[in-house]
């Protein structure tokens, strides 16, 4: 089994995938998926926690 380390790209793929998941969660809460995707690229798992704890936004 191959270990994930920063040199083989697994970390980056996981981080990018998490940002896409966060975008979907944000859209489900009536928030901007694009902006949460951008934020997630920088703060990753912390963005997930913030999105989950935020109340649902007003309908558009």
ChimeraX commands (.cxc) that place a marker at each C-alpha (Angstrom):
marker #1 position 0.00,0.00,0.00 radius 0.5
marker #1 position 1.40,3.34,-1.05 radius 0.5
marker #1 position 1.73,6.04,1.59 radius 0.5
marker #1 position 0.34,9.48,0.89 radius 0.5
marker #1 position 2.98,12.17,1.10 radius 0.5
marker #1 position 3.28,15.65,-0.40 radius 0.5
marker #1 position 5.68,14.48,-3.10 radius 0.5
marker #1 position 3.35,12.06,-4.87 radius 0.5
marker #1 position 0.40,14.45,-5.29 radius 0.5
marker #1 position -2.07,12.54,-3.12 radius 0.5
marker #1 position -2.28,15.36,-0.61 radius 0.5
marker #1 position -3.09,17.92,-3.30 radius 0.5
marker #1 position -5.74,15.69,-4.89 radius 0.5
marker #1 position -7.38,15.15,-1.49 radius 0.5
marker #1 position -7.32,18.87,-0.68 radius 0.5
marker #1 position -8.84,19.76,-4.07 radius 0.5
marker #1 position -11.52,17.08,-3.66 radius 0.5
marker #1 position -12.41,18.43,-0.22 radius 0.5
marker #1 position -12.79,21.91,-1.71 radius 0.5
marker #1 position -15.29,20.57,-4.25 radius 0.5
marker #1 position -17.23,18.79,-1.50 radius 0.5
marker #1 position -17.28,22.00,0.54 radius 0.5
marker #1 position -18.65,23.86,-2.47 radius 0.5
marker #1 position -21.53,21.39,-2.70 radius 0.5
marker #1 position -22.27,21.63,1.01 radius 0.5
marker #1 position -22.29,25.43,0.79 radius 0.5
marker #1 position -24.70,25.39,-2.16 radius 0.5
marker #1 position -26.98,23.07,-0.22 radius 0.5
marker #1 position -27.11,25.73,2.51 radius 0.5
marker #1 position -27.95,28.52,0.02 radius 0.5
marker #1 position -24.42,29.94,0.13 radius 0.5
marker #1 position -22.08,30.78,-2.76 radius 0.5
marker #1 position -20.48,27.54,-3.92 radius 0.5
marker #1 position -17.79,29.36,-5.89 radius 0.5
marker #1 position -16.60,31.51,-3.00 radius 0.5
marker #1 position -16.61,28.59,-0.56 radius 0.5
marker #1 position -14.61,26.59,-3.11 radius 0.5
marker #1 position -12.00,29.38,-3.23 radius 0.5
marker #1 position -11.91,29.70,0.57 radius 0.5
marker #1 position -11.60,25.92,0.89 radius 0.5
marker #1 position -8.52,25.89,-1.34 radius 0.5
marker #1 position -6.77,27.95,1.34 radius 0.5
marker #1 position -8.16,26.69,4.65 radius 0.5
marker #1 position -9.44,23.21,3.68 radius 0.5
marker #1 position -10.84,21.24,6.61 radius 0.5
marker #1 position -11.41,24.39,8.65 radius 0.5
marker #1 position -13.77,25.60,5.89 radius 0.5
marker #1 position -15.71,22.35,6.22 radius 0.5
marker #1 position -16.22,22.98,9.91 radius 0.5
marker #1 position -17.31,26.58,9.31 radius 0.5
marker #1 position -19.79,25.60,6.58 radius 0.5
marker #1 position -21.32,22.87,8.71 radius 0.5
marker #1 position -21.75,25.20,11.69 radius 0.5
marker #1 position -23.21,28.11,9.70 radius 0.5
marker #1 position -27.00,28.35,9.59 radius 0.5
marker #1 position -28.79,27.96,6.28 radius 0.5
marker #1 position -28.71,31.16,4.20 radius 0.5
marker #1 position -31.73,33.04,2.92 radius 0.5
marker #1 position -33.23,31.63,-0.30 radius 0.5
marker #1 position -32.18,33.45,-3.45 radius 0.5
marker link #1:1,2 radius 0.2
marker link #1:2,3 radius 0.2
marker link #1:3,4 radius 0.2
marker link #1:4,5 radius 0.2
marker link #1:5,6 radius 0.2
marker link #1:6,7 radius 0.2
marker link #1:7,8 radius 0.2
marker link #1:8,9 radius 0.2
marker link #1:9,10 radius 0.2
marker link #1:10,11 radius 0.2
marker link #1:11,12 radius 0.2
marker link #1:12,13 radius 0.2
marker link #1:13,14 radius 0.2
marker link #1:14,15 radius 0.2
marker link #1:15,16 radius 0.2
marker link #1:16,17 radius 0.2
marker link #1:17,18 radius 0.2
marker link #1:18,19 radius 0.2
marker link #1:19,20 radius 0.2
marker link #1:20,21 radius 0.2
marker link #1:21,22 radius 0.2
marker link #1:22,23 radius 0.2
marker link #1:23,24 radius 0.2
marker link #1:24,25 radius 0.2
marker link #1:25,26 radius 0.2
marker link #1:26,27 radius 0.2
marker link #1:27,28 radius 0.2
marker link #1:28,29 radius 0.2
marker link #1:29,30 radius 0.2
marker link #1:30,31 radius 0.2
marker link #1:31,32 radius 0.2
marker link #1:32,33 radius 0.2
marker link #1:33,34 radius 0.2
marker link #1:34,35 radius 0.2
marker link #1:35,36 radius 0.2
marker link #1:36,37 radius 0.2
marker link #1:37,38 radius 0.2
marker link #1:38,39 radius 0.2
marker link #1:39,40 radius 0.2
marker link #1:40,41 radius 0.2
marker link #1:41,42 radius 0.2
marker link #1:42,43 radius 0.2
marker link #1:43,44 radius 0.2
marker link #1:44,45 radius 0.2
marker link #1:45,46 radius 0.2
marker link #1:46,47 radius 0.2
marker link #1:47,48 radius 0.2
marker link #1:48,49 radius 0.2
marker link #1:49,50 radius 0.2
marker link #1:50,51 radius 0.2
marker link #1:51,52 radius 0.2
marker link #1:52,53 radius 0.2
marker link #1:53,54 radius 0.2
marker link #1:54,55 radius 0.2
marker link #1:55,56 radius 0.2
marker link #1:56,57 radius 0.2
marker link #1:57,58 radius 0.2
marker link #1:58,59 radius 0.2
marker link #1:59,60 radius 0.2
view
